[in-house]
Amino acid sequence: MKRALRKYGYYSRSIVTLLTGLRAPLSTIALFLVPSRVVPTTITLRRTGLSFEVREPMDAWVVKETCLDRDYFRDFAEPAPDWRILDIGAGLGDFTVLAASLAPDGVVHAYEPFADSFALLGRNLRRNGITTATIHNEAAAARDGTRALLPGRARAGMQVFGPGEGIEATSLARILDRLPGRRCDFMKIDCEGGEFDLILNGADQLHRVDRIALEYHEALTNHTSDELIACLRSEGFVVRRARNPVHANTGFLFAERP
């Protein structure tokens, strides 16, 4: 009963957010009312003027969560103007655009392995005049190499890897080496199951990161968010978990050095 109340409360608040936070909100709502409609459209944020090309209802929902709800900053102050930021699992570019707009004197490096999303990421950067972001058509992993997606994962945009060839993966060490000073002020992670490999097997690189906001997806692997919390705490982070109000197996972890 409590979960049902949280679920419907969240959806009710989200509808209000879409209606008040977007210009021409009714055209966005129409995307959800006609789910078979899969055509590019544009949504624009009322307050900031940031604009995004979206392909389907879920893209619009992602923009709402990232740019209106500010999900990844809910436990942190917004970035300082000169922060070095990583976007792991950049998707359509929602977080990359937001982060670059909040840190105009810093740098953002964004990683997105899927060709369609990577192309959309580039278009949304250009749409918003973002010039401080560098985008990489690569997956992020604990170690360099090629990976094959587990069956059924590619279409869903999930980065749970199995043995074999397919997608180029770049190690967290090399990702951090590409940043100025070889350090990261803020790392956002939403790679649909790949977070377990990145954190648990790449923990030897986490001393170079000051803040992490990640979305965990427990149902996609045998790992749990408790393992991520234990690993991050062992590396000196203070960690808080925020469970998803709708889906029991997902949520956010916010980790920061004291």
Backbone as a ProteinNet text record, in pm:
[ID]
protein_1_A
[PRIMARY]
MKRALRKYGYYSRSIVTLLTGLRAPLSTIALFLVPSRVVPTTITLRRTGLSFEVREPMDAWVVKETCLDRDYFRDFAEPAPDWRILDIGAGLGDFTVLAASLAPDGVVHAYEPFADSFALLGRNLRRNGITTATIHNEAAAARDGTRALLPGRARAGMQVFGPGEGIEATSLARILDRLPGRRCDFMKIDCEGGEFDLILNGADQLHRVDRIALEYHEALTNHTSDELIACLRSEGFVVRRARNPVHANTGFLFAERP
[TERTIARY]
81.8	0	86.3	190	278.7	348.8	394.6	461.7	365.6	241.2	142.9	118.8	110.4	91.2	211.6	332.3	452.5	453.1	415.1	416	321.6	198.1	101.1	126	182.2	222.7	333.1	428.7	539.4	488.7	401.2	349.6	266.5	191.2	111.2	201.8	305.4	399.7	470.9	500	571.8	488.9	359.7	272.1	273.1	265.2	269.8	403.6	511.7	644.3	653.1	602.6	604.5	521.6	405.4	316.3	372.8	441.6	493.3	636.4	711.5	854.1	891.7	798.8	827.4	748.6	807.7	731.7	648.5	531	439.5	427	388.6	386.6	284.9	177.4	73	123.3	214.3	269.8	355.3	419.8	497.1	404.4	299.3	202.4	144.9	129.1	74.5	162.2	292.3	382.1	340.5	298.5	262.5	123.7	39.7	-96.4	-104.7	-3.5	0.9	133.6	147	276.4	332.3	248.7	300.2	371.1	357.1	418.9	566.9	651.8	795.8	856.7	847.9	903.5	979	1086.8	1161.6	1075.2	1087.9	1024.7	1118.7	1085.2	1172.2	1097.7	1164.6	1109.7	1207.2	1152.8	1233.8	1196	1296.6	1272.9	1234.7	1130.6	1076.9	1178	1242.9	1326	1461.8	1526.5	1663.6	1673.4	1569.4	1574.2	1650.8	1703.1	1769.3	1668.5	1715.3	1625.7	1681.5	1592.7	1635.4	1548.7	1613.4	1542.8	1518.9	1395.5	1361.9	1297.2	1314.2	1266.2	1135.1	1108.2	996	961.6	851.6	812.9	920.6	993.3	1093	1202.7	1238.5	1338.7	1289.7	1163.5	1108.7	1106.8	1075.7	1073.7	1213.7	1313.9	1452.7	1493.7	1456.8	1487.8	1421.5	1297	1228.4	1305.5	1344.6	1413.9	1548.4	1621.6	1756	1755.3	1678	1687.9	1583.5	1470.2	1367.6	1369.8	1372.6	1382.7	1523.6	1622.3	1764.3	1804.2	1767.6	1791.1	1936.4	2030	2170.3	2231.5	2164.6	2216	2133.4	2044.7	1953.4	2027.7	2147.7	2224.7	2348.8	2365.4	2483.9	2445.7	2536.4	2524	2552	2497	2523.2	2670.7	2721.2	2864.7	2918.5	3043.5	3115.3	3144.3	3167	3183.3	3299.2	3400	3518.9	3533.7	3425.7	3435.9	3470.2	3538.9	3566	3463.8	3381.5	3264	3266.8	3229.5	3214	3066.7	3021.9	2886.4	2900.7	2882.1	2896.2	2757.1	2732	2598.8	2520.9	2571.8	2519.5	2385	2350.4	2220.1	2199.6	2086.2	2052	2122	2196	2271.7	2208.5	2104.7	2035.4	2128.2	2205.2	2294.7	2414.5	2467.5	2582.1	2550.3	2435.5	2395.2	2375.5	2304.6	2281	2412.7	2500.2	2626.4	2713.4	2720.8	2801.7	2746	2614.4	2554.5	2578.5	2592.9	2617	2764.8	2852	2997.4	3061.2	3032.8	3078	3228.5	3300	3445.8	3515.6	3436.7	3493.1	3492.2	3500.6	3494.3	3400.8	3334.5	3251.8	3296.8	3322.2	3348.5	3233.1	3169.8	3050.4	3077.6	3030.4	3053.1	2918.9	2900.3	2777.2	2811.1	2793.2	2836.6	2740.3	2613.1	2514.7	2505.1	2513.3	2527.3	2411.4	2288.1	2173.2	2173.9	2199.1	2201.7	2320.6	2434.3	2552.6	2526.8	2460.7	2427.8	2333.5	2235.3	2141.9	2212.2	2302.8	2385.1	2455.3	2518.5	2587.4	2493.1	2376.1	2279.8	2230.9	2208.4	2159.1	2266.6	2391.7	2499.3	2501.7	2494.1	2495.8	2372.4	2258.4	2134.1	2146.6	2220.1	2233.3	2363.5	2440.1	2562.9	2669.8	2670.8	2768.5	2901.2	3008	3140.2	3243.5	3205.4	3300.4	3287.5	3207.7	3188.3	3257.6	3325.7	3387.5	3311.3	3268.6	3187.4	3266	3244	3317.3	3216.3	3226	3138.2	3196.6	3201.3	3264	3183	3190.6	3137.5	3244.5	3203.7	3296.7	3297.2	3415	3428	3548.9	3565.9	3680.1	3811.7	3807.8	3929.6	3903.6	4008.1	3997.5	3962.3	3902.8	3877.3	3745.6	3712.3	3583.5	3490.1	3363	3263.3	3146.9	3078.6	2953.7	2840.1	2734.9	2618.7	2553.7	2503.5	2427.7	2301.7	2248.6	2132.4	2017.8	1961.2	1846.2	1877	2006.5	2037.8	2054.6	2101	2136.9	2017.6	1905.2	1789.6	1740.6	1755.5	1711.5	1814	1928.1	2029.3	2101.6	2114.4	2176	2321.3	2401.8	2544.6	2592.8	2519.8	2563.7	2643.6	2771.4	2860.2	2884.4	2905.1	2947.9	3076.4	3133.3	3256.6	3231.4	3335.2	3322.9	3358.4	3317.6	3349.1	3221.4	3234.9	3118.4	3138	3130.1	3137.9	3273.2	3332.9	3461	3440	3514.7	3505.3	3636	3625.3	3740.5	3748.9	3868.1	3885.4	3863.5	3821.5	3804.1	3936.3	4047.9	4178.5	4204	4177.8	4201.8	4101.3	3978.3	3877.4	3922.3	3973.1	4019.2	4144.9	4231.7	4353.8	4322.9	4206.5	4170.6	4126.1	4100	4054.5	4172.4	4154.4	4260.5	4298.2	4427.9	4473	4449.5	4389.8	4363.5	4275.2	4189	4095.4	3955.8	3855	3714.9	3648	3580.1	3505.6	3369.2	3309.3	3175.1	3161.4	3123.3	3101.1	2956.3	2882.4	2746.4	2752.1	2682.6	2682.1	2538.5	2501.5	2373.1	2396.3	2453.5	2490.6	2423.2	2302.7	2210.7	2274.4	2336.3	2398.4	2549	2606.1	2751.2	2815.6	2734.5	2790.1	2860.3	2817.3	2878.5	3021.8	3043.8	3180	3265.1	3211.1	3287	3333.3	3245.2	3278.9	3351.2	3295.1	3352.6	3488.8	3505.6	3632.7	3725.2	3673.7	3756.8	3783.7	3766.4	3778.3	3916.5	4019.3	4155.1	4173.2	4074.8	4081.6	3993.9	3915.4	3816.8	3877.1	4004.4	4069.3	4084.7	4064	4074.3	3939.5	3836	3700.3	3651	3591.6	3545.1	3398.1	3314.8	3170.8	3117.1	3023.8	2962.3	2811.2	2736.5	2591.5	2563.3	2510.8	2486.6	2348.6	2293.3	2169.1	2203.9	2159.7	2188.8	2068.5	2100.1	1998.2	2023.6	1964.1	1996.9	1946.4	1839	1779.2	1860.5	1958.2	2029.2	2153.7	2200.2	2317.2	2290.8	2390.3	2378	2423.9	2464.3	2514.3	2401.5	2431.1	2332.7	2390.9	2300.5	2345.8	2423	2396.8	2474	2622.1	2653.1	2793.4	2856.9	2782.4	2834.3	2859.2	2765.1	2779.9	2902.7	2920.2	3035.3	3165.9	3169.4	3291.5	3322.3	3222.5	3243.5	3286.2	3225.7	3265.2	3408.1	3447.9	3585.2	3686.2	3641	3728.3	3719.4	3652.3	3652.2	3534.6	3431.8	3315.5	3209.4	3138.4	3012.9	2903	2817.8	2722.8	2580.2	2489.4	2346.7	2273.5	2175	2093.5	1954.3	1902.8	1764.7	1696.4	1601.9	1536.1	1435.2	1418	1322.7	1180.3	1096.7	961.3	869.6	910.6	825.3	883.1	1011.7	1074.3	1164.5	1137	1205.4	1352.8	1391.6	1529.9	1621.7	1574	1658.4	1654.7	1750.1	1758.9	1888.3	1916.4	2035.9	2127.7	2257.4	2358.1	2429.1	2449.3	2521.8	2642.8	2761	2884.2	2971.2	3020.8	3102.7	3211.3	3326.2	3434.4	3410.1	3428.9	3402	3504.2
-119.8	0	126.3	126.3	242.8	266.8	155.7	171	224.5	179.7	229.2	378.2	422.3	564.2	645.2	593.3	663.2	670.8	559.3	552.6	656.1	657.4	748.8	893	910.7	1045.1	1098.2	1011.2	1051.1	1086.4	1004	1033	1160.9	1185.2	1307.9	1430.8	1424.7	1537.1	1556.8	1446.7	1455	1522.7	1495.2	1560.8	1711.3	1751.7	1895.2	1954.6	1881.5	1930	1950	1854.1	1868	1987.9	2005.9	2114.1	2251.3	2260.2	2390.2	2415.4	2308.2	2324.9	2334.8	2303.8	2304.7	2412.6	2467.1	2549.9	2457.2	2500.5	2417.8	2277.9	2267	2135.5	2038.7	2089.6	1998.1	1912.5	1966.3	1885.8	1772.5	1796.5	1689.9	1585.2	1630.1	1536.3	1447.9	1503.7	1426.1	1307	1318.5	1205	1084.6	1111.5	1003.6	948.7	1031	986.7	903.5	917.9	840.7	765.5	655.8	589.1	530.2	507.9	452.4	558.1	682.8	791.4	799.6	752.6	756.1	842.8	973	1067.4	1173.5	1229.5	1332.3	1455.7	1510	1636.9	1711.2	1834	1916.8	1962.3	1956.3	2012.8	2117.6	2221.8	2333.4	2362.8	2380.9	2410.2	2556.1	2579.7	2714.6	2808.8	2765.1	2855.6	2881.4	2776.6	2791.3	2808.9	2768.8	2775.3	2661.6	2567.4	2451.5	2372.5	2320	2256.5	2121	2023	1886.9	1825.8	1761.9	1674	1542.2	1493.1	1365.3	1275.6	1144.7	1047.7	983.1	980.3	902.4	952.3	905.3	952.7	936.1	823.7	801.8	907.2	955.9	1062.2	1188.2	1224.1	1342	1322.6	1201.1	1171.7	1183.8	1136.9	1146.9	1293	1377.2	1519.9	1579.2	1540.3	1588.4	1550.8	1424.5	1378.2	1447.2	1463.8	1520	1671.4	1739.2	1885	1959.8	1898.7	1964.7	1914	1781.8	1726.6	1739.8	1753.9	1760.3	1637.7	1519.5	1395.8	1376.9	1408.2	1379.8	1481	1592.6	1693.5	1702.2	1606.1	1619.3	1617.3	1558	1554.6	1643	1718.9	1801.6	1943.9	2036.2	2169.2	2156.4	2248.5	2244.8	2273.6	2233.1	2242.6	2384.8	2395	2521.3	2546	2671.3	2702	2629.2	2586.1	2527.8	2377.7	2310	2167.4	2083.6	1971.7	1867.2	1756.7	1730.9	1645.3	1530.8	1412.3	1295.1	1256.3	1226.1	1174.3	1035.7	934.3	794.4	740.7	712.8	676	801.4	875.8	1010.3	1009.2	900.3	893	1006.1	1074.5	1181	1313.1	1318.3	1438.9	1527.2	1479.6	1561.5	1611.5	1518.8	1560.8	1637.8	1596.1	1665.3	1811.9	1839.4	1977.1	2054.2	1994.4	2062	2092.3	1992.1	2011	2117.1	2113.7	2212.6	2353.6	2365.3	2497.4	2549.4	2458.6	2498	2519.6	2462.4	2475.5	2529.7	2653.9	2707.5	2721.9	2726.3	2738.6	2604.9	2498.7	2367.2	2283.9	2152.8	2060.8	1946.8	1893.7	1774.6	1673.2	1550.5	1440.9	1343	1313.6	1229.5	1102.2	988.8	857.5	791.6	754.8	689.5	590.7	459.3	360.4	334.5	367.8	331.7	438.8	395.4	488.7	588.1	541.9	631.5	737.3	693.7	788.3	882.7	830.7	915.2	1025.3	992.1	1092.7	1198.1	1153.8	1247.1	1333.7	1275.5	1350.6	1466.8	1437.9	1542.8	1651.6	1611.3	1710.7	1800.7	1742.5	1823.5	1916.7	1878.2	1971.7	2090.1	2062.8	2170.8	2259.9	2198	2274	2378.6	2345	2434	2514	2504.7	2582.6	2541.9	2414	2366.3	2338.2	2404.2	2385.7	2332.7	2316.1	2271.3	2122.7	2051.3	1907.6	1828	1722.7	1628.4	1497.2	1444.9	1323.7	1207	1091	969.9	859.4	801.3	691.3	560.2	551.2	439	406	281.2	242.7	267.2	281.8	294.2	163.6	117.5	-8.2	0.7	-99.9	-99.7	-115.6	-188.3	-214.7	-192.9	-159.3	-144.5	-278.1	-271.3	-391.9	-382.5	-489.3	-495.4	-587.3	-556.3	-633.6	-664.1	-772.4	-802.6	-785.2	-719.1	-705.4	-841.2	-863	-983.9	-983.3	-1099.6	-1105.6	-1018.1	-942.3	-859.9	-724.9	-696.4	-571.4	-454.8	-480	-369.7	-279.8	-339.7	-259.5	-173.2	-223.2	-147.8	-44.7	-40.1	56.9	22.2	-105.5	-146.6	-185.8	-158.5	-181.7	-292.3	-402.4	-519.6	-606	-625.2	-687	-834	-909.1	-1047.1	-1062.7	-1181.1	-1200.7	-1190.5	-1152.4	-1147.6	-1011.8	-986.4	-861.4	-785.6	-659.6	-581.3	-434.7	-394.2	-254	-224.4	-114.8	-73.3	-15.4	-67	-19.3	47.4	162	238.8	231.8	210.4	192.5	323.2	310.8	427.8	502	429.2	495.3	585.7	536.7	616.5	731.5	707.7	812.9	929.1	896.4	1000.2	1069	994	1052.9	1161.5	1154.8	1251.6	1386.5	1392	1515.8	1603.6	1734.9	1823.3	1785.1	1773.1	1733.5	1588.4	1514.1	1371.2	1341.8	1437.7	1422.8	1464.4	1417.2	1445.4	1505.7	1618.5	1679.8	1614.1	1566.6	1508.3	1404.1	1282.7	1176.4	1128.9	1143.8	1092.2	958.5	858.2	724.9	677.3	646	579.8	489.1	372.1	281.3	145.6	146.3	32.3	-102.1	-109.4	-233.4	-231.6	-147.9	-138.1	-71	-8	60.4	-35.5	-162	-257.1	-288.6	-312.9	-334.3	-209.5	-94.7	29.5	59.2	43.7	77.3	-37.1	-158.1	-268.6	-310.6	-309.9	-352.7	-236.2	-114.8	2.7	85.6	25.2	100.2	160.3	101.4	154.3	291.6	337.2	469.3	573.4	531.4	622.2	731.2	715.8	822.3	950.4	939.9	1057.1	1125.5	1078.7	1132.1	1187.6	1307.1	1370.8	1345.8	1336.6	1318.5	1223.6	1139.1	1044.3	1044.3	1055	1032.5	923.3	810.9	700	641.5	592.6	517.2	369.3	293	149.8	71.5	-47.1	-132.4	-275.7	-312.7	-440.6	-560.8	-549	-665.1	-713.6	-635.1	-669.9	-754.7	-764.2	-844.6	-917.1	-991.5	-1058.2	-969.5	-846.3	-756.5	-674.1	-613.4	-531.1	-392.6	-299.7	-165.8	-167	-263.6	-274.3	-294.3	-371.6	-391.4	-261	-183.5	-54.3	37.8	40.3	126.7	87.1	-41.9	-89.5	-53	-69.7	-37.2	111.9	195.2	340	386.2	330.4	367.6	325.6	210.3	164.7	254.2	328.9	422.1	564	579.5	707.3	798.7	748.4	831.4	820.5	928.4	925.7	900.1	801.4	754.4	760.7	806.9	800.9	732.7	650	581.5	643.9	664	709.7	609.4	535.1	431.4	493.2	426.3	471.9	459.1	562.3	553.7	456.7	412.3	326.4	186.3	175.8	47	3.4	-113.4	-158.5	-187.6	-220.6	-264	-153.3	-30.2	80.1	192.2	281.3	395.3	469.3	566.4	647.6	629.5	638.3	650.9	784	855	981.7	966.3	982.1	960.1	1084.6	1126.6	1248.6	1232.1	1287.8	1284.7	1389.2	1352.5	1447.3	1562.8
0	0	0	85.9	93.5	-39.6	-102.9	-232.2	-337	-335.3	-431.1	-411.1	-286.1	-258.7	-306.7	-281.8	-329.5	-481.1	-545	-690.8	-751.7	-706.7	-766.9	-725.2	-606.3	-566.4	-654.9	-686.8	-774.2	-913.5	-969.4	-1103	-1104.2	-999.9	-993.3	-989.1	-906.8	-899.2	-1031.9	-1099.6	-1226.4	-1334.2	-1336.7	-1434.2	-1411.6	-1284.4	-1252.5	-1296.4	-1272.9	-1311.8	-1462.1	-1539.2	-1685.2	-1730.9	-1670.7	-1712.2	-1677.7	-1565.1	-1522.2	-1565.8	-1593.4	-1620.4	-1766.2	-1858	-2000.3	-2072.2	-2176.3	-2268.3	-2356.8	-2394.7	-2475.3	-2415.9	-2288.3	-2222.3	-2280.3	-2337	-2386.3	-2502	-2583.3	-2691.8	-2636.4	-2521.4	-2456.6	-2396.6	-2331.2	-2274.9	-2384.6	-2505.5	-2617.2	-2651.2	-2628.9	-2652.3	-2567.8	-2443.9	-2352.9	-2381.3	-2438.4	-2467.3	-2594	-2681.7	-2806.3	-2809	-2731.6	-2715.8	-2844.1	-2945	-3069.9	-3153.9	-3112.3	-3187.4	-3152.3	-3240	-3217.2	-3326.6	-3308.6	-3404.4	-3325.8	-3382.7	-3310	-3285	-3168.5	-3135.8	-3042.8	-3009.1	-2926.9	-2802.7	-2688.8	-2566.7	-2514.2	-2454.4	-2405.6	-2261	-2176.3	-2035.9	-2019.8	-1943.5	-1929.3	-1861.6	-1754.9	-1675.4	-1738.3	-1789	-1838.5	-1988.6	-2062.5	-2207.7	-2271.7	-2192	-2250.2	-2332.6	-2447.2	-2542.9	-2583.5	-2599.7	-2630.7	-2739.4	-2833.5	-2926	-2854.6	-2858.4	-2795.9	-2899.6	-2880.6	-2978.6	-2937.7	-2808.5	-2756.6	-2616.7	-2558.9	-2426.1	-2319.9	-2320.6	-2217.6	-2221.2	-2339.6	-2348.6	-2277.4	-2299.4	-2232.8	-2081.6	-2038.4	-1894.9	-1835.2	-1907.7	-1861.5	-1845.4	-1942.2	-1931.5	-1807.4	-1782	-1661.2	-1535.7	-1525.1	-1404.4	-1386.4	-1495.7	-1485.7	-1471.3	-1554.1	-1563.5	-1480.9	-1453.9	-1373.2	-1229	-1211.4	-1076.1	-1019.3	-1106.1	-1068	-985.2	-1035.7	-961.6	-919.6	-1007.5	-976.3	-880.7	-858.6	-766.2	-638.3	-616.2	-502.7	-369.5	-363.6	-238.9	-243.5	-349.4	-364.8	-401.6	-369.9	-428.1	-577.9	-655.5	-799.2	-825.6	-941	-966.5	-958.2	-913.3	-924.5	-1072.4	-1111.7	-1254.3	-1322.1	-1244.4	-1306.7	-1281.6	-1247.2	-1215.7	-1338.6	-1310.3	-1409.4	-1385.8	-1487.6	-1470.2	-1570	-1522.8	-1608.6	-1616	-1736.5	-1758.1	-1818.2	-1734.4	-1776.4	-1808.7	-1935.8	-1981.5	-2014.8	-2113.8	-2141	-2210.6	-2278.4	-2344.1	-2442.5	-2431.4	-2525.7	-2494.6	-2382.7	-2350	-2245.3	-2177.1	-2077.7	-1967.7	-1907	-1799.1	-1853.7	-1968	-2026	-2050.6	-2110.8	-2138.4	-2008.7	-1912.2	-1785.3	-1714	-1703.9	-1632.7	-1698.8	-1831.9	-1902.4	-1884.6	-1876.1	-1856	-1714.7	-1617.9	-1479.7	-1449.1	-1530.6	-1510.6	-1638.2	-1673.8	-1803.2	-1816.4	-1703.4	-1708.2	-1684.8	-1673	-1649.9	-1776.1	-1757.4	-1871.2	-1835.9	-1936.9	-1921.8	-2026	-1982.2	-2074.5	-2062.7	-2175.3	-2176.7	-2255.6	-2201.3	-2261.3	-2292	-2419.9	-2464.1	-2575.1	-2551.5	-2649.5	-2764.7	-2748.8	-2849.5	-2957	-3084.1	-3195.7	-3204.7	-3192.8	-3204.7	-3094.8	-2972.9	-2861.4	-2873.2	-2919.1	-2934.8	-3036.8	-3147.7	-3248.4	-3190.6	-3111.4	-3049.9	-2946.2	-2871.8	-2776.8	-2846.9	-2959.3	-3034.2	-3082.6	-3130.6	-3179.4	-3065.7	-2948.6	-2837.7	-2781.9	-2790.7	-2753.3	-2848.7	-2976.6	-3075.4	-3061.5	-3035	-3019.9	-2909.3	-2804.5	-2689.8	-2689.9	-2797	-2807.3	-2707.2	-2668.2	-2570.3	-2640.9	-2595	-2655.2	-2556.1	-2429.9	-2328	-2297.4	-2374.2	-2352.4	-2462.7	-2422.4	-2515.6	-2505.9	-2620.5	-2618.4	-2677	-2619.2	-2656.2	-2687	-2804.3	-2842.8	-2789.1	-2656.6	-2587.2	-2462.6	-2420.2	-2290.2	-2185.1	-2061.7	-1949.9	-1871.8	-1836.2	-1762.7	-1671.1	-1588.2	-1498.1	-1574.3	-1685.9	-1761.7	-1910.7	-1985.8	-2130.8	-2196.4	-2314.3	-2392.1	-2465.6	-2534.8	-2602.7	-2525	-2531.8	-2459.4	-2553.2	-2525.7	-2595.9	-2496.8	-2539.3	-2452.2	-2432.5	-2312.6	-2288.4	-2374.4	-2410.5	-2500.6	-2452.3	-2545.8	-2515	-2457.2	-2430.4	-2363.1	-2459.7	-2581.1	-2670.4	-2700.6	-2730.4	-2769	-2653.9	-2532.2	-2415.3	-2370.9	-2436.7	-2399.3	-2271.4	-2241.5	-2116.3	-2137.8	-2037.9	-2051.1	-1957.9	-1954	-1879.5	-1975.7	-1946.5	-2044.1	-2015	-2122.8	-2114.7	-2194.5	-2200.2	-2276.4	-2425.8	-2499.5	-2644.8	-2700.8	-2823.1	-2889.1	-2919.7	-2942.4	-2977.4	-2949.6	-2824.1	-2787	-2724.2	-2767.7	-2711.8	-2572.9	-2476.9	-2338.8	-2298.8	-2235.4	-2190	-2038.9	-1986.8	-1843.3	-1768.5	-1644.3	-1560.2	-1544.8	-1538.6	-1528.1	-1647.9	-1768.6	-1888.5	-1898.6	-1855.3	-1854.8	-1765.4	-1647	-1555	-1606.2	-1673.4	-1728.5	-1831.7	-1896.3	-2000	-1942.7	-1813	-1751.3	-1710	-1705.6	-1654.6	-1512	-1488.1	-1355.8	-1323.4	-1417.6	-1402.8	-1281.1	-1249.5	-1137.9	-1181.2	-1105	-1135.1	-1012.3	-1031.8	-922.3	-903.3	-1012.8	-1004.7	-1114.4	-1075.6	-1172.5	-1161.6	-1270.9	-1280.7	-1354.6	-1302.8	-1363.8	-1380	-1501.9	-1529.6	-1648.6	-1622.4	-1731.8	-1717.6	-1659.1	-1665.9	-1632.5	-1515.4	-1470.1	-1476.6	-1564.9	-1575.2	-1456.3	-1369.3	-1251.9	-1156.8	-1155.4	-1062.7	-1103.8	-1232.3	-1279.7	-1258.3	-1292.9	-1285.9	-1144	-1047.5	-908.9	-838.1	-844.7	-767.6	-820.6	-952.4	-1010.7	-1044.3	-1035.3	-1062.3	-938.7	-821.9	-695.9	-675.5	-738	-720.6	-784	-861.7	-924.2	-854.9	-758.4	-700.9	-614	-574.8	-497.6	-578.7	-709.9	-797.3	-821.4	-753.6	-772.3	-639.6	-642.3	-518.8	-488.7	-592.3	-572.3	-679.2	-639.5	-733.4	-710.6	-818.4	-815.2	-916.1	-870.9	-963.6	-942.6	-1052.2	-1046.5	-1053.1	-955.2	-954.3	-1007.2	-1063	-1125.8	-1080.1	-970.7	-907.3	-986.2	-1059.5	-1125.1	-1244.2	-1291.1	-1413.7	-1389.7	-1265.7	-1233.8	-1103	-1055.2	-926.1	-811	-841.1	-738.5	-677.8	-562.6	-493.2	-465	-435.6	-399.6	-268	-181.5	-56.4	-85.6	-189.5	-226.5	-272.4	-349.9	-395.3	-276.3	-183	-65.5	15	37.2	114.7	45.2	-87.1	-162.8	-154.5	-174.9	-171.9	-32.8	69.9	206.3	236.2	184.1	206.4	137.6	36	-34.4	21.8	135.2	204.7	176.8	108.2	77.3	187	208.5	283.5	181.6	207.1	105.6	159.7	74.9	105.9	-9.1	24.2	-76.7	-79.7	-201.4	-220.2	-310.7	-258.2	-337.2	-433.4	-547.3	-646.8	-591.1	-605.5	-549.4	-622.8	-742.5	-824.4	-837.7	-867.6	-898	-782.4	-726.8	-605.8	-627.8	-750.2	-774.9	-823.1	-825.6	-869.3	-766.7	-779.5	-689.2	-714.8	-629.2	-643.9	-523	-549.7	-445.8	-464.3	-354.4	-355.6	-264.3	-321.6	-246.5	-254.8	-139.2	-135.1	-30.6	-59	37.7	146.7	274.1	382.8	383.8
[MASK]
++++++++++++++++++++++++++++++++++++++++++++++++++++++++++++++++++++++++++++++++++++++++++++++++++++++++++++++++++++++++++++++++++++++++++++++++++++++++++++++++++++++++++++++++++++++++++++++++++++++++++++++++++++++++++++++++++++++++++++++++++++++++++++++++++

